[in-house]
Structures are given as C-alpha cells and as structure tokens.
Amino acid sequence: MVCLPAGGSPWLQRWGIVNRPPSWEQAADLCQRYGQAVDYLAIRLEQAETTDLSYRQGILATAQTGWATGGWVRVCQQGGWGFASFDGDDTLTVAIEEAIAAAKWLGQGRTRLAP
C-alpha cells in the first residue's frame, strides 16, 4: 500500500506551501482502510490556487481567485490495474471503489511490482 499525497511534503514547505489539502486526513484513513484489501493502492491529492481574469474591450471585467482540489487513485490487484480520478472530497471514496472494482475485474494473475 502506498499513499502519495501532494501536500504536506518538506519540499512544498520550503516554498511556503504548508496547508494540506482539506482531504488529507480523509485520504490517509481511506488509504489504510482500503489498502488492506488490495496489493497496491496509491492516492494522489492535488490542490491548486486559481486566478481568473477577464477583459472586455481593454477593461478588466472580472478578477477571481479560488482553490480546486482533486486527484487520482491507482490500484493493483492480482496483476490487474484500476484507475479513477476525482474532484473534491466527496468523490474520493467513490473513486477508490471504482479503481478497486476495475483492478479486481481485470486481475487474473499475480501482482509483480518493481522493488
């Protein structure tokens, strides 16, 4: 089982990015819970700050900033791989279950991961 979070790493902290994505704790809990049932589980969380600017006839019409959270899940079970992406905290559990279902459906052998 492997969890690959995008936030909270020392590299990001060096650049002043210390806030973890809102789903950090949820992802860690789900990774432990579902990781027991498969050969390999990786969750990647991404949080991005967005800035939207629009001009009309040379005049600034809108200026907005915000945050977007999402990521992907990879699973391997008996040699079969499953993948699902998600956006927001509420779809992470669904993505994990979809990736596990795909991996189990495709898996017919033995999982061999590189050392």
Residue pairs with C-beta under 8 A, 6 or more apart in sequence:
1 31
1 32
1 35
1 36
1 38
1 40
1 41
2 40
2 41
2 42
3 27
3 28
3 31
3 35
3 41
3 42
3 43
4 42
4 43
4 44
5 20
5 21
5 24
5 27
5 28
5 43
5 44
5 45
6 12
6 21
6 44
6 45
6 46
6 47
6 71
7 17
7 19
7 20
7 21
7 24
7 45
7 47
8 18
8 20
8 24
12 18
19 47
21 45
21 46
21 47
21 69
22 47
22 69
22 89
23 45
23 69
23 89
23 92
24 45
26 89
26 92
27 43
27 45
27 92
30 43
30 92
30 93
30 96
31 41
31 43
34 41
34 96
34 97
34 100
35 41
37 100
38 75
38 76
38 77
38 100
38 103
39 76
39 77
39 78
39 111
39 113
40 74
40 75
40 76
40 77
40 111
40 113
41 73
41 74
41 75
41 96
42 73
42 74
42 75
43 71
43 72
43 73
43 92
43 96
44 71
44 72
44 73
45 69
45 70
45 71
46 69
46 70
46 71
47 67
47 68
47 69
48 67
48 68
49 65
49 66
49 67
50 64
50 65
50 66
50 67
50 68
51 63
51 64
51 65
52 62
52 63
52 64
52 65
52 66
53 60
53 62
53 63
54 60
54 61
54 62
55 61
68 87
69 87
69 88
69 89
70 85
70 86
70 87
70 88
71 85
71 86
71 92
72 83
72 84
72 85
72 86
72 95
73 82
73 83
73 84
73 85
73 86
73 92
73 95
73 96
73 98
73 99
74 81
74 82
74 83
74 99
75 81
75 82
75 83
75 96
75 99
75 100
75 102
75 103
76 82
76 103
76 107
76 111
76 113
77 100
77 103
77 104
77 107
77 111
78 103
78 104
78 107
78 108
78 109
78 110
78 111
79 106
79 107
79 108
79 109
79 110
79 111
79 112
80 102
80 103
80 104
80 105
80 106
80 107
80 108
81 102
81 103
81 106
82 98
82 99
82 100
82 101
82 102
82 103
82 104
82 105
82 106
83 99
83 102
84 94
84 95
84 96
84 98
84 99
84 102
85 95
86 92
86 94
86 95
